[in-house]
Amino acid sequence: MGRQHPASRREAIADHVLARGEAAAAELAERFGVSLMTVHRDLDELERQGVVRKFRGGVTAQPSGVFESNVAYRMKSMRHEKAGVAARALDLIEPGMAVMLDDSSTVLELARLLGRVTPLTVVTNFLEALTLLSTERGIHLIALGGDYDPLHSSFLGVACVEAVQSLRADISFTSTSAASAGFAYHQEQHIVSVKRAMLDSAARNILLLDHSKLGRTALHRFAPLSRFDLVLIDDGAPADARRELDEHKIPYQVCTVGDT
């Protein structure tokens, strides 16, 4: 591969890592025809932007207990499982409802389906969902403002929390990074504050989880799983994760994942 402008090369490196999940620095240096020192400078900048995180000898786009993946990676990860959960969630929505959506890639799969159940009022802080639904007929769209966060492609902060608190939705749909021992967790406190406000501003709360989130923890407790009226998980959830939900008396349903 020929040499590229640094900004273009960093974008290509990010695309490569986001597609594969992780990569070794030496591999990236060879692939992009630059020195290892140049690659590390590029990775330092991508880490500063929140796109990836470095580890010894390489870089990853995958989440950890304190790092949430870039939205581009999250939108590609576990797509079939998220779609299966979203299809079941759609059954819980009736025309005329006010529906609140968080900024998760799982709930975005539900947003893709909302044109089938109109008229609706949809409230969200997620720019991806706002863009997707902005041309959908039969949907009255309310954008929750605040500080724009490019890592999550959403609006957050005190202004967003106050905007959520000023509304009352019929139902909210939320996802999160991890769930275990009867609690939902997330890596970032400013995300947690918005999600908690959404729980308090809806008459009914639904948590959507693909099975990769089960049995994991993150830095911040978001809420007890019992705080949700229903937890939807895909059929890839292992038996021990289901037993844990049963032991904590969490109302949940297992959603079938289709072939497409």
Stockholm file with secondary structure:
# STOCKHOLM 1.0

chainA/1-260         MGRQHPASRREAIADHVLARGEAAAAELAERFGVSLMTVHRDLDELERQGVVRKFRGGVTAQPSGVFESNVAYRMKSMRHEKAGVAARALDLIEPGMAVMLDDSSTVLELARLLGRVTPLTVVTNFLEALTLLSTERGIHLIALGGDYDPLHSSFLGVACVEAVQSLRADISFTSTSAASAGFAYHQEQHIVSVKRAMLDSAARNILLLDHSKLGRTALHRFAPLSRFDLVLIDDGAPADARRELDEHKIPYQVCTVGDT
#=GR chainA/1-260 SS CCCCCHHHHHHHHHHHHHHHSEEEHHHHHHHHTCCHHHHHHHHHHHHHTTSCEEETTEEECSCCSSCCCCHHHHHHTTHHHHHHHHHHHHTTCCTTCEEEECSCHHHHHHHTTGGGSCSEEEEECBHHHHHHHTTCTTEEEEECCSEEETTTTEEEHHHHHHHHHTCCBSEEEECCSEEETTEEEESCHHHHHHHHHHHHTBSSEEEEECGGGBTCCCSEEEEEGGGSSEEEEETTCCHHHHHHHHHTTCCEEEECCCCC
#=GC SS_cons         CCCCCHHHHHHHHHHHHHHHSEEEHHHHHHHHTCCHHHHHHHHHHHHHTTSCEEETTEEECSCCSSCCCCHHHHHHTTHHHHHHHHHHHHTTCCTTCEEEECSCHHHHHHHTTGGGSCSEEEEECBHHHHHHHTTCTTEEEEECCSEEETTTTEEEHHHHHHHHHTCCBSEEEECCSEEETTEEEESCHHHHHHHHHHHHTBSSEEEEECGGGBTCCCSEEEEEGGGSSEEEEETTCCHHHHHHHHHTTCCEEEECCCCC
//
